């Protein structure tokens, strides 16, 4: 019987322990940490080393590192290995300026020899399986992923995740899964290929598994304020049926739990609320509600748990 592995994509300021635990509970087969800056890790910056905190409940879990220097990336990987993750993932895909613009993340798509040097250094430095995540290429004129995938495989990575966009696209336009499929169907590739990009519904997840033959699918932005999307997708992938529409009250209870987990993780009520705001700002629970604008503004301005929960309760009473 075919399996359909679903992974929580690594996302900065999103995939902290509080959110990873929820996604795991709802069926994520693997979770990834936020991005870990190799240079900061080597310098023992407290806010960076804190990202290495993982628990057995999350397993299998991958810690993702990024950087532009082979020596520091290798040293960082050795530090990460002490946290005992199931995988060490190399970020070759982050498109944001503060990462890619400094020659790390997707910036290395413009310097493939250095990307391969880093990959070899990390693989050689640790015993933990090393994986990588990247994009199709730097821009439309340089979609190099088919050849790049082979080269990364030759460096010793155990899996490759591909986001179906170029760095130039950032997160705009549509993800091109045809090249992900080309990599997967390349007879010279023997490592698992994970597809990523625009997986927003159970139906789309099934379509990508069936059409492109990927070994797993990584879900990113569609998880915001919706950790139960993994359960919805799993149900559809195994039964062909959609999960019955969940009540607003049930969904809001999960959002409340996330707020509480965030506060507990960060250790500060207001910071925990601010950290989880992107989730209720983007949650499908509140999409399309009539005359919701002022309530949404109030929800995003609330900075105590009591106030946030009170507004959420009012939403359920009015729109639920």
Backbone as CSV, one residue per row, in Angstrom:
resi,resn,N_x,N_y,N_z,CA_x,CA_y,CA_z,C_x,C_y,C_z
1,UNK,0.830,-1.193,0.000,0.000,0.000,0.000,0.870,1.249,0.000
2,UNK,0.565,2.194,-0.871,1.388,3.383,-0.995,1.245,4.289,0.229
3,UNK,2.359,4.877,0.636,2.326,5.853,1.717,2.487,7.254,1.139
4,UNK,2.043,8.239,1.877,2.092,9.636,1.415,2.699,10.509,2.512
5,UNK,4.011,10.485,2.660,4.641,11.270,3.727,4.440,12.776,3.526
6,UNK,4.088,13.443,4.619,3.884,14.891,4.609,4.802,15.528,5.649
7,UNK,5.572,16.520,5.212,6.542,17.166,6.089,6.181,18.629,6.316
8,UNK,6.474,19.126,7.515,6.340,20.545,7.814,7.591,21.258,7.357
9,UNK,7.451,22.186,6.411,8.605,22.896,5.861,9.274,23.772,6.916
10,UNK,10.592,23.917,6.843,11.288,24.825,7.767,10.955,26.270,7.418
11,UNK,10.524,27.050,8.422,10.176,28.455,8.193,10.607,29.292,9.383
12,UNK,11.356,30.336,9.105,11.840,31.214,10.164,10.678,31.890,10.883
13,UNK,10.775,31.954,12.203,9.749,32.547,13.061,8.415,31.802,12.985
14,UNK,8.413,30.602,12.476,7.185,29.809,12.375,7.365,28.437,13.017
15,UNK,8.366,27.690,12.571,8.480,26.292,13.000,9.300,26.158,14.286
16,UNK,8.815,26.851,15.321,9.397,26.698,16.651,8.770,25.474,17.323
17,UNK,9.247,25.084,18.507,8.705,23.871,19.139,7.198,23.903,19.353
18,UNK,6.656,25.069,19.691,5.216,25.160,19.944,4.413,24.740,18.727
19,UNK,4.809,25.234,17.559,4.070,24.913,16.341,4.405,23.513,15.840
20,UNK,5.657,23.122,15.972,6.046,21.780,15.518,5.249,20.709,16.255
21,UNK,5.069,20.888,17.555,4.328,19.903,18.357,2.889,19.755,17.865
22,UNK,2.250,20.880,17.536,0.875,20.821,17.045,0.812,20.100,15.706
23,UNK,1.719,20.465,14.795,1.713,19.831,13.467,1.987,18.339,13.580
24,UNK,2.879,17.974,14.486,3.173,16.562,14.703,1.919,15.833,15.192
25,UNK,1.210,16.446,16.118,0.006,15.829,16.654,-1.036,15.571,15.582
26,UNK,-1.083,16.465,14.583,-2.071,16.322,13.521,-1.545,15.532,12.319
27,UNK,-0.407,14.884,12.468,-0.005,13.928,11.454,1.193,14.259,10.595
28,UNK,1.896,15.365,10.863,3.114,15.644,10.088,4.101,14.499,10.307
29,UNK,4.605,13.940,9.224,5.506,12.791,9.325,6.932,13.192,9.671
30,UNK,7.269,14.441,9.376,8.582,14.966,9.769,8.428,16.467,9.956
31,UNK,9.115,17.004,10.948,9.101,18.450,11.159,10.528,18.975,11.077
32,UNK,10.636,20.244,10.726,11.936,20.910,10.577,11.971,22.134,11.493
33,UNK,13.130,22.424,12.022,13.294,23.609,12.852,13.324,24.864,11.979
34,UNK,13.353,26.007,12.654,13.632,27.258,11.961,15.072,27.211,11.445
35,UNK,15.427,28.182,10.611,16.784,28.244,10.069,17.778,28.540,11.199
36,UNK,18.890,27.826,11.195,19.938,28.046,12.193,21.158,28.623,11.480
37,UNK,21.552,29.816,11.867,22.693,30.501,11.258,23.983,29.848,11.731
38,UNK,24.750,29.288,10.800,25.963,28.545,11.156,26.971,29.432,11.884
39,UNK,27.195,30.633,11.388,28.181,31.520,12.024,27.767,31.859,13.447
40,UNK,26.478,32.151,13.649,25.998,32.484,14.992,26.089,31.277,15.919
41,UNK,25.869,30.106,15.367,25.957,28.887,16.174,27.396,28.655,16.627
42,UNK,28.338,28.856,15.724,29.748,28.687,16.062,30.171,29.709,17.118
43,UNK,29.576,30.907,17.048,29.894,31.952,18.031,29.123,31.756,19.336
44,UNK,28.273,30.747,19.383,27.497,30.406,20.581,26.527,31.521,20.970
45,UNK,25.861,32.109,19.974,24.843,33.127,20.227,23.625,32.435,20.841
46,UNK,23.194,32.925,21.996,22.167,32.236,22.779,20.864,32.035,22.007
47,UNK,20.410,33.063,21.279,19.139,32.960,20.552,19.213,31.926,19.437
48,UNK,20.412,31.664,18.946,20.604,30.660,17.891,20.714,29.262,18.487
49,UNK,21.498,29.107,19.525,21.649,27.774,20.128,20.317,27.284,20.696
50,UNK,19.446,28.212,21.069,18.127,27.836,21.591,17.300,27.096,20.541
51,UNK,17.579,27.365,19.273,16.834,26.709,18.198,17.165,25.226,18.079
52,UNK,18.196,24.792,18.768,18.580,23.380,18.709,17.770,22.526,19.669
53,UNK,16.899,23.145,20.450,16.108,22.390,21.420,15.003,21.619,20.711
54,UNK,15.135,20.302,20.736,14.143,19.419,20.131,13.755,18.372,21.174
55,UNK,12.639,17.706,20.935,12.197,16.683,21.887,11.877,15.390,21.150
56,UNK,11.857,14.307,21.880,11.570,13.008,21.279,10.162,12.945,20.691
57,UNK,9.248,13.733,21.242,7.871,13.748,20.743,7.818,14.192,19.291
58,UNK,8.781,15.008,18.879,8.784,15.556,17.518,9.328,14.587,16.474
59,UNK,10.018,13.577,16.882,10.751,12.755,15.914,9.843,12.063,14.902
60,UNK,10.375,11.923,13.664,11.672,12.405,13.207,11.686,13.918,12.967
61,UNK,12.775,14.546,13.413,12.914,15.993,13.307,14.262,16.329,12.673
62,UNK,14.240,17.350,11.830,15.458,17.819,11.165,15.803,19.214,11.664
63,UNK,17.072,19.457,11.903,17.550,20.800,12.214,18.196,21.356,10.952
64,UNK,17.744,22.537,10.540,18.245,23.111,9.291,19.259,24.214,9.561
65,UNK,20.386,24.165,8.865,21.429,25.170,9.019,21.660,25.898,7.702
66,UNK,22.164,27.126,7.806,22.531,27.870,6.593,23.797,28.679,6.840
67,UNK,24.513,28.933,5.767,25.735,29.721,5.840,26.409,29.747,4.487
68,UNK,27.488,30.489,4.381,28.161,30.640,3.085,29.607,30.159,3.093
69,UNK,30.031,29.604,4.245,31.422,29.175,4.378,31.472,27.697,4.757
70,UNK,32.239,26.923,4.017,32.278,25.474,4.225,32.784,25.102,5.617
71,UNK,33.818,25.776,6.088,34.397,25.429,7.387,33.411,25.695,8.520
72,UNK,32.774,26.861,8.505,31.834,27.178,9.584,30.589,26.300,9.497
73,UNK,30.161,25.948,8.284,29.008,25.062,8.133,29.328,23.668,8.670
74,UNK,30.532,23.192,8.428,30.933,21.886,8.945,30.987,21.900,10.469
75,UNK,31.552,22.978,11.028,31.632,23.099,12.483,30.234,23.205,13.090
76,UNK,29.363,23.988,12.436,27.986,24.130,12.913,27.270,22.784,12.891
77,UNK,27.499,22.003,11.843,26.861,20.692,11.732,27.288,19.785,12.882
78,UNK,28.542,19.872,13.279,29.017,19.062,14.404,28.361,19.487,15.717
79,UNK,28.133,20.795,15.865,27.439,21.289,17.055,25.985,20.806,17.038
80,UNK,25.354,20.896,15.870,23.968,20.448,15.714,23.844,18.965,16.038
81,UNK,24.814,18.193,15.617,24.755,16.742,15.823,24.658,16.387,17.304
82,UNK,25.216,17.223,18.163,25.161,16.970,19.601,23.733,17.055,20.138
83,UNK,22.848,17.763,19.404,21.439,17.856,19.801,20.663,16.601,19.402
84,UNK,21.312,15.725,18.644,20.761,14.439,18.220,19.483,14.548,17.366
85,UNK,19.517,15.364,16.313,18.382,15.364,15.375,18.422,14.097,14.530
86,UNK,17.321,13.800,13.879,17.301,12.653,12.978,17.966,12.991,11.643
87,UNK,17.907,14.268,11.275,18.529,14.741,10.033,19.135,16.122,10.263
88,UNK,20.200,16.412,9.536,20.728,17.768,9.449,20.467,18.242,8.034
89,UNK,19.688,19.298,7.909,19.280,19.793,6.597,20.041,21.065,6.261
90,UNK,20.483,21.177,5.013,21.188,22.381,4.561,20.230,23.255,3.771
91,UNK,20.156,24.515,4.164,19.268,25.470,3.511,19.982,26.104,2.315
92,UNK,19.590,25.668,1.117,20.057,26.288,-0.118,18.891,26.943,-0.854
93,UNK,17.823,27.250,-0.107,16.619,27.720,-0.776,16.050,29.031,-0.289
94,UNK,16.447,29.503,0.903,15.851,30.728,1.435,16.140,31.905,0.504
95,UNK,15.089,32.610,0.026,15.300,33.662,-0.968,15.428,35.067,-0.389
96,UNK,15.203,35.233,0.933,15.150,36.592,1.475,16.512,37.258,1.409
97,UNK,16.473,38.578,1.281,17.692,39.347,1.017,18.757,39.167,2.093
98,UNK,18.328,39.132,3.368,19.325,39.059,4.442,20.055,37.712,4.473
99,UNK,19.532,36.722,3.752,20.195,35.419,3.641,20.815,35.250,2.254
100,UNK,19.969,35.249,1.222,20.446,35.039,-0.149,21.365,36.169,-0.609
101,UNK,21.058,37.393,-0.179,21.872,38.535,-0.591,23.272,38.514,-0.031
102,UNK,23.464,37.709,1.020,24.794,37.595,1.627,25.515,36.320,1.186
103,UNK,24.960,35.653,0.175,25.639,34.489,-0.381,25.315,33.172,0.287
104,UNK,24.283,33.153,1.132,23.840,31.895,1.750,22.463,31.538,1.191
105,UNK,21.865,30.438,1.688,20.542,30.057,1.206,20.499,29.954,-0.305
106,UNK,19.458,30.555,-0.907,19.317,30.517,-2.362,20.408,31.303,-3.073
107,UNK,21.132,32.143,-2.336,22.238,32.882,-2.943,23.304,31.967,-3.518
108,UNK,23.408,30.757,-2.966,24.411,29.811,-3.458,24.035,29.215,-4.805
109,UNK,22.815,29.455,-5.277,22.451,29.021,-6.630,23.253,29.782,-7.685
110,UNK,23.888,30.873,-7.283,24.764,31.618,-8.192,26.217,31.185,-8.053
111,UNK,26.476,30.278,-7.136,27.844,29.794,-6.935,27.780,28.300,-6.602
112,UNK,27.458,27.513,-7.622,27.273,26.077,-7.411,28.532,25.392,-6.882
113,UNK,29.737,25.722,-7.370,30.926,25.080,-6.798,31.022,25.262,-5.280
114,UNK,30.701,26.467,-4.795,30.738,26.680,-3.351,29.631,25.890,-2.658
115,UNK,28.452,25.816,-3.272,27.361,25.023,-2.712,27.803,23.571,-2.540
116,UNK,28.451,23.033,-3.536,28.895,21.639,-3.466,30.025,21.469,-2.456
117,UNK,30.882,22.471,-2.358,31.959,22.425,-1.361,31.368,22.376,0.053
118,UNK,30.374,23.205,0.292,29.703,23.227,1.597,29.037,21.884,1.886
119,UNK,28.371,21.347,0.873,27.664,20.075,1.055,28.636,18.956,1.420
120,UNK,29.723,18.871,0.688,30.725,17.836,0.978,31.301,18.008,2.376
121,UNK,31.545,19.258,2.772,32.128,19.520,4.085,31.188,19.093,5.202
122,UNK,29.912,19.391,5.048,28.930,19.030,6.073,28.771,17.515,6.144
123,UNK,28.630,16.875,4.996,28.467,15.414,4.967,29.660,14.722,5.624
124,UNK,30.853,15.237,5.361,32.069,14.618,5.911,32.228,14.862,7.401
125,UNK,31.599,15.922,7.899,31.824,16.330,9.289,30.969,15.575,10.301
126,UNK,29.886,14.931,9.836,28.935,14.327,10.777,28.572,12.894,10.377
127,UNK,27.976,12.196,11.329,27.466,10.847,11.068,25.954,10.865,10.835
128,UNK,25.287,11.922,11.256,23.845,12.074,11.059,23.542,12.243,9.574
129,UNK,22.460,11.645,9.065,22.105,11.828,7.651,21.934,13.314,7.312
130,UNK,22.526,13.719,6.200,22.447,15.107,5.745,21.504,15.190,4.555
131,UNK,20.584,16.146,4.618,19.650,16.396,3.522,19.814,17.849,3.081
132,UNK,19.153,18.227,1.996,19.251,19.604,1.521,17.920,20.053,0.942
133,UNK,17.724,21.361,0.950,16.531,21.970,0.361,16.977,23.127,-0.517
134,UNK,16.455,23.175,-1.737,16.859,24.235,-2.655,15.699,24.602,-3.572
135,UNK,15.998,25.432,-4.562,14.993,25.890,-5.536,15.397,25.470,-6.942
136,UNK,14.575,25.844,-7.912,14.825,25.438,-9.304,16.073,26.073,-9.884
137,UNK,16.420,27.237,-9.379,17.556,27.980,-9.890,17.451,29.423,-9.445
138,UNK,18.362,30.266,-9.952,18.369,31.672,-9.535,17.225,32.450,-10.179
139,UNK,17.008,32.223,-11.475,15.920,32.913,-12.186,15.451,32.037,-13.341
140,UNK,14.536,32.560,-14.143,13.969,31.770,-15.237,15.014,31.334,-16.256
141,UNK,16.067,32.122,-16.396,17.111,31.787,-17.374,18.113,30.772,-16.822
142,UNK,18.048,30.514,-15.528,19.025,29.621,-14.903,18.337,28.570,-14.035
143,UNK,17.456,27.802,-14.629,16.805,26.712,-13.913,17.701,25.473,-14.011
144,UNK,18.554,25.315,-13.034,19.635,24.328,-13.090,19.361,23.081,-12.259
145,UNK,18.141,22.938,-11.768,17.882,21.946,-10.735,18.161,20.503,-11.156
146,UNK,17.936,20.145,-12.414,18.131,18.747,-12.827,19.597,18.336,-12.667
147,UNK,20.499,19.159,-13.195,21.926,18.864,-13.052,22.391,19.056,-11.615
148,UNK,21.859,20.082,-10.957,22.255,20.360,-9.574,21.885,19.209,-8.651
149,UNK,20.715,18.635,-8.852,20.276,17.527,-8.001,21.254,16.361,-8.074
150,UNK,21.715,16.053,-9.276,22.698,14.976,-9.435,23.988,15.306,-8.692
151,UNK,24.427,16.562,-8.821,25.678,16.973,-8.182,25.563,16.912,-6.658
152,UNK,24.428,17.343,-6.116,24.230,17.282,-4.663,24.168,15.831,-4.184
153,UNK,23.537,14.981,-4.977,23.493,13.557,-4.644,24.906,12.981,-4.588
154,UNK,25.740,13.373,-5.545,27.125,12.892,-5.585,27.930,13.354,-4.372
155,UNK,27.482,14.446,-3.732,28.168,14.954,-2.535,27.811,14.162,-1.285
156,UNK,26.773,13.316,-1.383,26.447,12.435,-0.267,25.201,12.764,0.520
157,UNK,24.367,13.677,0.024,23.126,13.941,0.758,22.194,12.736,0.638
158,UNK,21.324,12.577,1.644,20.428,11.427,1.692,19.056,11.695,1.084
159,UNK,18.674,12.977,1.006,17.402,13.384,0.415,17.545,14.805,-0.120
160,UNK,16.667,15.147,-1.060,16.661,16.513,-1.585,15.232,17.021,-1.655
161,UNK,14.993,18.173,-1.022,13.700,18.849,-1.123,13.833,19.989,-2.128
162,UNK,12.839,20.116,-3.004,12.885,21.144,-4.048,11.638,22.003,-3.978
163,UNK,11.848,23.317,-3.806,10.751,24.274,-3.913,10.634,24.654,-5.380
164,UNK,9.439,24.539,-5.926,9.242,24.720,-7.363,9.216,26.162,-7.852
165,UNK,10.065,26.996,-7.271,10.217,28.375,-7.723,11.698,28.712,-7.825
166,UNK,12.012,29.768,-8.551,13.370,30.292,-8.581,13.545,31.280,-7.434
167,UNK,14.785,31.678,-7.196,15.003,32.696,-6.165,14.343,34.004,-6.586
168,UNK,14.415,34.336,-7.874,13.841,35.592,-8.354,12.339,35.666,-8.090
169,UNK,11.676,34.539,-8.128,10.233,34.516,-7.883,9.876,34.777,-6.427
170,UNK,10.832,34.553,-5.525,10.535,34.631,-4.089,9.358,33.674,-3.798
171,UNK,8.196,34.248,-3.421,7.012,33.416,-3.162,5.853,33.824,-4.082
172,UNK,6.189,34.487,-5.193,5.161,34.949,-6.116,4.962,33.941,-7.248
173,UNK,3.914,34.166,-8.056,3.639,33.267,-9.172,3.289,31.867,-8.686
174,UNK,3.315,30.933,-9.614,2.983,29.555,-9.274,4.231,28.685,-9.230
175,UNK,4.220,27.722,-8.326,5.324,26.763,-8.260,5.272,25.847,-9.483
176,UNK,6.425,25.617,-10.084,6.536,24.756,-11.259,6.959,23.357,-10.812
177,UNK,5.992,22.471,-10.775,6.279,21.108,-10.339,6.829,20.223,-11.456
178,UNK,6.787,20.699,-12.683,7.249,19.855,-13.797,8.735,19.527,-13.659
179,UNK,9.527,20.508,-13.205,10.953,20.245,-13.037,11.226,19.379,-11.808
180,UNK,10.388,19.493,-10.793,10.518,18.579,-9.649,10.289,17.147,-10.128
181,UNK,9.268,16.977,-10.961,8.997,15.659,-11.530,10.125,15.159,-12.406
182,UNK,10.764,16.086,-13.139,11.884,15.688,-14.005,13.054,15.174,-13.171
183,UNK,13.297,15.832,-12.045,14.361,15.355,-11.154,14.011,13.969,-10.607
184,UNK,12.769,13.825,-10.151,12.348,12.548,-9.575,12.441,11.417,-10.596
185,UNK,12.130,11.710,-11.830,12.117,10.670,-12.867,13.444,10.510,-13.594
186,UNK,14.448,11.247,-13.160,15.786,11.106,-13.729,16.348,9.749,-13.287
187,UNK,16.642,8.847,-14.205,17.114,7.510,-13.820,18.426,7.519,-13.039
188,UNK,19.149,8.628,-13.108,20.411,8.702,-12.367,20.210,9.096,-10.899
189,UNK,18.993,9.510,-10.553,18.712,9.886,-9.165,18.231,8.670,-8.386
190,UNK,18.811,8.456,-7.213,18.371,7.318,-6.398,18.004,7.736,-4.975
191,UNK,18.193,9.007,-4.619,17.781,9.464,-3.287,16.334,9.958,-3.344
192,UNK,15.625,9.956,-2.220,14.244,10.464,-2.208,14.172,11.941,-2.582
193,UNK,13.123,12.295,-3.315,12.887,13.677,-3.719,11.603,14.169,-3.059
194,UNK,11.722,15.301,-2.376,10.591,15.902,-1.664,10.139,17.132,-2.444
195,UNK,8.854,17.211,-2.773,8.318,18.349,-3.506,7.737,19.391,-2.563
196,UNK,7.899,20.659,-2.944,7.447,21.765,-2.097,6.977,22.920,-2.979
197,UNK,5.883,23.561,-2.552,5.408,24.743,-3.268,3.937,24.673,-3.614
198,UNK,3.140,25.576,-3.034,1.710,25.702,-3.354,0.881,24.463,-3.009
199,UNK,1.287,23.727,-2.001,0.456,22.600,-1.549,-0.498,23.160,-0.494
200,UNK,-1.668,23.567,-0.945,-2.605,24.270,-0.063,-3.876,23.481,0.236
201,UNK,-4.118,22.392,-0.484,-5.326,21.607,-0.282,-4.993,20.113,-0.327
202,UNK,-5.834,19.282,0.266,-5.630,17.836,0.160,-5.631,17.353,-1.287
203,UNK,-6.498,17.959,-2.103,-6.589,17.545,-3.509,-5.289,17.823,-4.254
204,UNK,-4.693,18.990,-3.979,-3.438,19.336,-4.647,-2.310,18.419,-4.192
205,UNK,-2.307,18.060,-2.917,-1.294,17.129,-2.431,-1.385,15.794,-3.170
206,UNK,-2.593,15.292,-3.319,-2.796,14.014,-4.020,-2.372,14.128,-5.476
207,UNK,-2.727,15.234,-6.112,-2.372,15.448,-7.514,-0.859,15.439,-7.709
208,UNK,-0.128,16.076,-6.798,1.326,16.147,-6.939,1.993,14.808,-6.669
209,UNK,1.474,14.061,-5.710,1.997,12.710,-5.502,1.786,11.865,-6.761
210,UNK,0.585,11.937,-7.326,0.233,11.083,-8.460,0.920,11.500,-9.757
211,UNK,1.001,12.800,-9.997,1.530,13.296,-11.283,3.051,13.320,-11.341
212,UNK,3.684,13.558,-10.206,5.132,13.781,-10.243,5.934,12.702,-9.522
213,UNK,5.266,11.809,-8.823,5.939,10.650,-8.242,6.882,10.936,-7.102
214,UNK,6.760,12.120,-6.478,7.680,12.465,-5.394,7.537,11.502,-4.220
215,UNK,8.600,11.418,-3.437,8.615,10.499,-2.303,7.933,11.094,-1.080
216,UNK,7.872,12.412,-1.011,7.206,13.100,0.094,6.861,14.507,-0.378
217,UNK,5.952,15.131,0.363,5.560,16.510,0.066,5.768,17.342,1.316
218,UNK,6.301,18.541,1.110,6.560,19.475,2.192,5.517,20.587,2.136
219,UNK,4.871,20.851,3.259,3.822,21.871,3.323,4.339,23.055,4.134
220,UNK,4.222,24.262,3.555,4.754,25.444,4.214,3.682,26.414,4.660
221,UNK,3.464,27.456,3.858,2.597,28.556,4.286,1.151,28.135,4.546
222,UNK,0.704,27.059,3.936,-0.678,26.603,4.151,-0.912,26.104,5.572
223,UNK,0.168,25.938,6.339,0.018,25.487,7.724,-0.268,26.639,8.675
224,UNK,-0.073,27.894,8.224,-0.259,29.033,9.125,-1.675,29.027,9.695
225,UNK,-1.777,29.007,11.006,-3.093,29.016,11.634,-3.940,27.821,11.283
226,UNK,-3.291,26.738,10.837,-4.034,25.564,10.380,-3.191,24.299,10.517
227,UNK,-2.686,23.995,11.719,-1.842,22.806,11.868,-2.568,21.508,11.550
228,UNK,-3.902,21.557,11.600,-4.693,20.355,11.302,-4.738,20.032,9.806
229,UNK,-4.089,20.865,8.975,-4.090,20.591,7.535,-3.445,19.238,7.246
230,UNK,-2.506,18.820,8.091,-1.878,17.507,7.876,-2.899,16.383,8.045
231,UNK,-3.745,16.494,9.041,-4.783,15.488,9.247,-5.763,15.479,8.076
232,UNK,-6.121,16.669,7.594,-7.031,16.768,6.448,-6.432,16.110,5.211
233,UNK,-5.154,16.384,4.975,-4.480,15.814,3.805,-4.333,14.305,3.927
234,UNK,-3.929,13.843,5.107,-3.758,12.401,5.314,-5.059,11.657,5.062
235,UNK,-6.140,12.210,5.567,-7.438,11.559,5.407,-7.801,11.446,3.931
236,UNK,-7.597,12.517,3.192,-7.947,12.506,1.768,-7.016,11.576,0.982
237,UNK,-5.743,11.594,1.314,-4.775,10.770,0.590,-5.032,9.275,0.785
238,UNK,-5.564,8.911,1.932,-5.780,7.487,2.211,-7.198,7.010,1.915
239,UNK,-8.169,7.937,1.928,-9.565,7.521,1.721,-10.197,8.118,0.473
240,UNK,-9.619,9.195,-0.061,-10.225,9.875,-1.201,-11.393,10.758,-0.802
241,UNK,-11.585,10.930,0.495,-12.694,11.748,0.983,-12.165,12.910,1.815
242,UNK,-12.890,14.021,1.752,-12.511,15.188,2.534,-13.019,15.047,3.968
243,UNK,-12.259,15.565,4.905,-12.708,15.612,6.297,-13.910,16.556,6.372
244,UNK,-14.970,16.186,7.071,-16.113,17.109,7.224,-15.652,18.445,7.794
245,UNK,-16.311,19.515,7.381,-15.927,20.858,7.820,-15.878,20.925,9.339
246,UNK,-14.777,21.448,9.855,-14.595,21.546,11.297,-15.324,22.779,11.824
247,UNK,-15.813,22.698,13.033,-16.511,23.845,13.615,-15.509,24.948,13.931
248,UNK,-15.986,26.184,13.874,-15.125,27.306,14.215,-14.655,27.203,15.659
249,UNK,-15.527,26.749,16.543,-15.161,26.637,17.962,-13.991,25.670,18.140
250,UNK,-14.021,24.548,17.429,-12.929,23.564,17.519,-11.620,24.181,17.026
251,UNK,-11.679,24.858,15.879,-10.472,25.472,15.304,-9.910,26.551,16.223
252,UNK,-10.803,27.360,16.791,-10.355,28.429,17.686,-9.700,27.844,18.937
253,UNK,-10.190,26.728,19.418,-9.557,26.074,20.565,-8.114,25.685,20.256
254,UNK,-7.858,25.241,19.021,-6.493,24.886,18.623,-5.635,26.139,18.535
255,UNK,-6.192,27.223,17.997,-5.442,28.480,17.929,-5.106,28.984,19.332
256,UNK,-6.027,28.823,20.251,-5.768,29.213,21.640,-4.635,28.360,22.225
257,UNK,-4.694,27.082,21.954,-3.639,26.198,22.459,-2.279,26.619,21.916
258,UNK,-2.266,27.035,20.635,-0.996,27.479,20.040,-0.482,28.724,20.746
259,UNK,-1.381,29.657,21.052,-0.974,30.860,21.779,-0.366,30.472,23.133
260,UNK,-1.022,29.585,23.833,-0.521,29.163,25.148,0.836,28.480,25.039
261,UNK,0.989,27.629,24.015,2.279,26.957,23.805,3.376,27.968,23.474
262,UNK,3.036,28.984,22.684,4.020,30.003,22.312,4.471,30.805,23.531
263,UNK,3.515,31.164,24.370,3.843,31.902,25.591,4.753,31.065,26.480
264,UNK,4.412,29.783,26.608,5.219,28.884,27.434,6.626,28.741,26.868
265,UNK,6.730,28.618,25.539,8.035,28.434,24.902,8.907,29.674,25.043
266,UNK,8.323,30.838,24.812,9.093,32.074,24.846,9.301,32.577,26.276
267,UNK,8.344,32.253,27.147,8.486,32.667,28.531,8.055,34.083,28.812
268,UNK,7.262,34.649,27.901,6.789,36.022,28.070,5.432,36.123,27.383
269,UNK,4.418,36.585,28.098,3.064,36.586,27.550,2.951,37.412,26.275
270,UNK,3.384,38.662,26.332,3.210,39.529,25.165,4.028,39.031,23.972
271,UNK,5.282,38.638,24.218,6.120,38.152,23.119,5.545,36.873,22.512
272,UNK,4.984,36.018,23.357,4.378,34.793,22.850,3.187,35.081,21.966
273,UNK,2.398,36.090,22.347,1.242,36.475,21.536,1.691,37.080,20.214
274,UNK,2.643,38.000,20.270,3.160,38.622,19.042,3.722,37.555,18.101
275,UNK,4.404,36.575,18.682,5.021,35.528,17.872,3.975,34.666,17.154
276,UNK,2.816,34.496,17.771,1.793,33.639,17.165,0.784,34.420,16.318
277,UNK,0.944,35.744,16.228,-0.022,36.555,15.486,-0.127,36.171,14.014
278,UNK,1.002,35.848,13.393,0.940,35.507,11.974,-0.003,34.329,11.738
279,UNK,-0.172,33.502,12.754,-1.043,32.345,12.591,-2.508,32.747,12.610
280,UNK,-2.931,33.587,13.574,-4.340,33.953,13.480,-4.590,34.996,12.418
281,UNK,-3.541,35.727,11.997,-3.709,36.678,10.888,-3.959,35.958,9.572
282,UNK,-3.370,34.787,9.443,-3.471,34.043,8.180,-4.329,32.794,8.272
283,UNK,-4.957,32.555,9.401,-5.740,31.336,9.558,-6.956,31.319,8.639
284,UNK,-7.199,30.198,7.985,-8.395,30.080,7.140,-9.689,30.156,7.945
285,UNK,-9.580,29.987,9.265,-10.767,30.039,10.131,-11.477,31.382,10.008
286,UNK,-10.689,32.455,9.824,-11.272,33.788,9.812,-11.393,34.387,8.411
287,UNK,-11.053,33.603,7.395,-11.129,34.106,6.015,-12.588,34.203,5.571
288,UNK,-12.911,35.319,4.931,-14.225,35.463,4.322,-15.355,35.803,5.268
289,UNK,-15.059,36.113,6.530,-16.122,36.481,7.465,-16.640,37.884,7.138
290,UNK,-17.932,38.033,7.101,-18.542,39.316,6.727,-18.291,40.373,7.804
291,UNK,-17.864,41.562,7.374,-17.688,42.704,8.271,-16.725,42.353,9.419
292,UNK,-15.599,41.729,9.061,-14.660,41.219,10.067,-13.474,42.155,10.302
293,UNK,-13.319,43.174,9.466,-12.096,43.984,9.459,-11.750,44.549,10.839
294,UNK,-12.684,45.210,11.503,-12.385,45.833,12.790,-12.061,44.797,13.861
295,UNK,-12.746,43.666,13.807,-12.456,42.595,14.763,-11.056,42.042,14.532
296,UNK,-10.683,41.915,13.264,-9.346,41.421,12.932,-8.281,42.377,13.460
297,UNK,-8.506,43.676,13.284,-7.553,44.670,13.775,-7.415,44.566,15.294
298,UNK,-8.557,44.434,15.973,-8.528,44.312,17.432,-7.786,43.058,17.867
299,UNK,-8.002,41.964,17.145,-7.340,40.700,17.473,-5.829,40.822,17.326
300,UNK,-5.391,41.522,16.289,-3.964,41.646,16.035,-3.296,42.706,16.898
301,UNK,-4.103,43.524,17.578,-3.545,44.518,18.489,-3.543,44.044,19.934
302,UNK,-4.314,43.026,20.217,-4.396,42.522,21.592,-3.046,41.976,22.040
303,UNK,-2.647,42.315,23.270,-1.338,41.844,23.716,-1.375,41.157,25.080
304,UNK,-2.574,40.739,25.508,-2.677,39.853,26.673,-3.474,38.624,26.259
305,UNK,-3.175,37.516,26.901,-3.885,36.272,26.572,-5.378,36.415,26.835
306,UNK,-5.722,37.081,27.930,-7.126,37.266,28.271,-7.865,38.028,27.167
307,UNK,-7.219,39.066,26.627,-7.845,39.872,25.581,-7.966,39.086,24.277
308,UNK,-6.911,38.384,23.905,-6.940,37.579,22.682,-8.039,36.526,22.754
309,UNK,-8.102,35.808,23.849,-9.088,34.745,23.988,-10.508,35.296,24.038
310,UNK,-10.677,36.458,24.655,-12.000,37.083,24.718,-12.497,37.438,23.323
311,UNK,-11.599,37.999,22.497,-11.977,38.352,21.125,-12.285,37.100,20.317
312,UNK,-11.481,36.069,20.514,-11.735,34.813,19.806,-13.088,34.219,20.195
313,UNK,-13.430,34.303,21.473,-14.736,33.801,21.925,-15.877,34.600,21.298
314,UNK,-15.684,35.919,21.189,-16.695,36.765,20.555,-16.877,36.394,19.084
315,UNK,-15.761,36.068,18.418,-15.815,35.663,17.013,-16.666,34.396,16.866
316,UNK,-16.415,33.434,17.744,-17.163,32.179,17.692,-18.651,32.435,17.917
317,UNK,-18.966,33.300,18.875,-20.373,33.598,19.181,-21.054,34.314,18.015
318,UNK,-20.307,35.202,17.336,-20.923,36.001,16.277,-20.936,35.299,14.926
319,UNK,-19.830,34.619,14.607,-19.713,34.041,13.254,-19.699,32.513,13.228
320,UNK,-19.566,31.906,14.389,-19.417,30.440,14.427,-20.675,29.687,14.049
